[in-house]
Amino acid sequence: MEGEMTRFQILAPVIVLAIGAMPASAQEVERYRLERTDEGYVRIDTTTGRTSLCRERGGQLVCRLAVEEREAYDDGIAALQKRVEALEERITALEGESAATELPDDQEFEQTLSYMERFFRRFMGIVKDLEQDFDSDQPPQADRT
């Protein structure tokens, strides 16, 4: 009996998942509906209302977008192309700015070196002052030779 409980406990989640998945697949099958016309089929997306015109070719059903959907599709592509062009222009402008400011001219370089030199001279002066203060605070050590 105890062995059967563990099998049930193991199989229960699998059964629940299988049952939960069935309505989703049934909904997906019902999402599209085909209607026969004189020239082929019209596929209707029952969720969005979009339609596609379909014809049989070589034993396969080939669908293409309806005129309104094709226009919306083309408009979406055109909007994306404009965004890409704007981004490319922006990148080009930024690359141009960074190329112009990449290296300083001679005057800026010399000025920067001057600042660095003054900084290090003052820093070394502070270090020397601290060493002198440290040495003067130490009691003299006896020579052990």
N, C-alpha and C positions, 0 to 999 in steps of 0.2 A: 504494500500500500504506500509505504513511504517512497519507494522508487517511482511509483506512478505519479506522486505529487511533484516530484522534481521534474519529470518529463512534462507534466502539465505546466509547471512554472516556466519551463524553458520554451514550450510551444505557445503559450498564451500571448507573449508580445508579438510573435510572428503572425499569429492569427489576427490579432488586433490590427497590425500593420496591413495585412492583406485585405481585410474588410474595409479599412480606412482608405486604401488606394483605389478600390473599385469605383466609388462614386466619382472620383476625380477623372478616371479614364472614361467613364460613361459621359461625364460632362464634356470632356474634350471631343468625343465622338459626336455629340449633339451640337457642338459649337458651330460646325459648318454644315450647311444644307445645300444640296445640289438640286437645281430645278432644270428640267429639260426644256429647251427651246427649239425652234426650227433649225437654228444654226449650230447647236451644240448644247452647252450647259451654262448656267449662271451659278457660281458658288457664292453663297451668302454667309458672311460671318455673323452669327446671331448675337454675338457679344458686342461688336462694334458697328454692325450694319454695313460694313464694306462689302462690295461685290467685285467679283472677278469673272471675266468671260473665259469659258473653257471650251476646247474642241478636242476631239479625238484625232490623234495623229500617230500613226505607227503603233497602234494598240495602246497608246498612253494618253492620259488626259493632260493636256497642256493648257495652263491658265495664264491669262495676262490681266493686268490691272485695268479697271474701268477708267474712263476718261478723267473723271474727277479725282480719282486716286492717283492717276499718273501725273496730273497737274500738281497735286499736293506733294507728290514724291519729287518732281522736278523742282518745285519751289523750295523744298527742304534742301535739296542738293545745292541750288543756287545760293541759298542763305549760308550754308556751310562753306562754299567756295569763297564767298565774300569775307567770312570770318578768317579763313586761312590766309587770304591775301592781306588782310589787315594785320594779322599776327606776323606774317613774313616781313611786311613793311616795318613793323615795330622792331623786330629782331635786327633787321638791316640798320635801322637808325641807332639802336643800342650798340651794335657792333662798331658802327662808325664813330660813336662817342667814345667808346672804350679804346679804339685804335688811336684816336686823337689825343687821349689823355694817358696813354700807356706809359710813355717815358717822359720824364721832365726835360725841359730845355736846360742848357748849360747854367744859366743864372739860377734857376730853381735848384739844380743839383748842388751848386756851390753854396747856396744859402742853407740847404739841408745839411751839408757837411759841416758848415760853420756852427749850426745849432748843435750837432752831435759832438763836435770838438769842445764847445763850451760846456756841454753837459758832462762829458767825461772828465774834463779838467776840474770842474767844481766837485764832481763825485770823488775823484782821487784826492782832492784837497780835504774833503770831509773824512776820507779814510785815514789820511796821514794824521789829521788832528785827533781822531779817535785812537790811533795807535800811540800817539804821544801821551794822551790822557791815560790810556791803559798802562803804559810803561811807567808813568810817574806815580801811579797808585800802587804799584807792586813794590813790596819791600825788597831791598837789595839782597841777592842770593849770595851765600858764602861760596867761595871757590874751593872745591874739594880736591884739588890736586896736590 
